[in-house]
Amino acid sequence: MRGSERDEELAEAVRLRENGNAAEARLRLLALGEHWPDDARIAYQTAWAHDVLGREAEAVPHYERALRVTAPALPSIDRSEAFLGLGSTYRVLGRFHEAGTTLRRGVAEFPEHGALRAFLAMALYNEGRHQESVRLLLELLAATSNDPTVREYRGAIAEYARDLDGTVS
């Protein structure tokens, strides 16, 4: 199979998933992965198809491969979503430490990606790191909320997020 055929098959599999036929997309993506085992895009889309079908444990190795392959690497938008997908999947599987580690890597690489920070906060909560979780969520709220009352108190919320015990003056 040539590169152009691969790209066409990949695009068709993505269309199938987007149109609600994730089972067929999954089968096509698995077949593509047989021919192109080091293609990060195929690995990422395969992981996504597994996730959509509730097959989280089977999605993990595909997400891991998508993030590991460096040439050609995933486009930034897909890479950030692969971190989110893998971290969220680890969390669903009860693998909280791995979720936190993965999501921290994603936040380090994509610091402005709010959803990565929100999912990291959930993983931190699951790890029993409640103060860090709440701090992260409050910082995200202060930085991104369009609620006029939150905007009015943005500075105070951000300041108190750094010291949840209320000793900041």
Secondary structure, 3 states (H helix, E strand, C coil): CCHHHHHHHHHHHHHHHHCCCHHHHHHHHHHHHHHCCCCHHHHHHHHHHHHHCCCHHHHHHHHHHHHHCCCCCCCHHHHHHHHHHHHHHHHHCCCHHHHHHHHHHHHHHCCCCHHHHHHHHHHHHHCCCHHHHHHHHHHHHHHHCCCHHHHHCHHHHHHHHHCCCCCCC
